[in-house]
Amino acid sequence: MSWQQLRGSPDAAGPRSYCLRSVRIEILPTMNHLKTLIREVPDFPKPGINFYDITTLLKDAGGLKEVIDALCSHYSGKGIQTVAGIEARGFIFAPAVAYALKAGFVPIRKPKKLPSVTERVEYALEYGTDVVEIHRDAVEPGDKVLIVDDVLATGGTAAAAAKLIEKLGGKVAGLGFVIELDFLKGREKLAGRDVFSLIEY
């Protein structure tokens, strides 16, 4: 899923307290200060689109650590057993989150990418449909699963991923994102779920 946005939208602000072990830290609700580490590429992939390139965030050791720490802080103590990453950029963040939470990692992939028997969910796009798949033995019934991806846009892929986990009998404990494009209203497709994002556009 690409992250792109028509130019111009507001930022959120205001501090929030978290208690991690015995240390209290203050972070912004969406950590919008990390926007300074994200490169904006105008007119990509077509004119009028602003593309948010996270490679500049990923190469910054402090910024990458802050992203992983913040995602883990939100879901710490919630009994997460498995972290599922959505192809493709979810694979960057989900394994690191899984390691920090002492959980396993499983991939949610595009069709025909997984070698063993899979479960699949088809979901609607603006023009046509798409499919996500997961190995049938990736999640055990009752497992608490955290879904992680780079961006929450329209919410279609994330909603399909949640349905996949539930088809296998797992419990979706939350959905964590690095970036959320508010104007696309992706949260509406995830109503009633624990949705957490760090950076808002």
HELIX and SHEET records of a PDB file:
HELIX    1   1 ASN A   32  LEU A   37  5                                   6    
HELIX    2   2 THR A   55  LEU A   58  1                                   4    
HELIX    3   3 ALA A   61  TYR A   75  1                                  15    
HELIX    4   4 GLY A   90  LEU A  101  1                                  12    
HELIX    5   5 GLY A  156  LYS A  167  1                                  12    
HELIX    6   6 ASP A  182  LEU A  184  5                                   3    
HELIX    7   7 GLY A  186  LEU A  190  5                                   5    
SHEET    1   A 3 GLN A   4  LEU A   6  0                                        
SHEET    2   A 3 ILE A  49  ASP A  53 -1                                        
SHEET    3   A 3 ARG A  39  PRO A  42 -1                                        
SHEET    1   B 2 ARG A  16  LEU A  20  0                                        
SHEET    2   B 2 VAL A  23  ILE A  27 -1                                        
SHEET    1   C 5 GLY A 104  ILE A 108  0                                        
SHEET    2   C 5 THR A  82  ILE A  86  1                                        
SHEET    3   C 5 LYS A 144  LEU A 152  1                                        
SHEET    4   C 5 LYS A 171  GLU A 180  1                                        
SHEET    5   C 5 VAL A 195  GLU A 200  1                                        
SHEET    1   D 2 THR A 118  ALA A 124  0                                        
SHEET    2   D 2 THR A 129  HIS A 135 -1                                        
END                                                                             
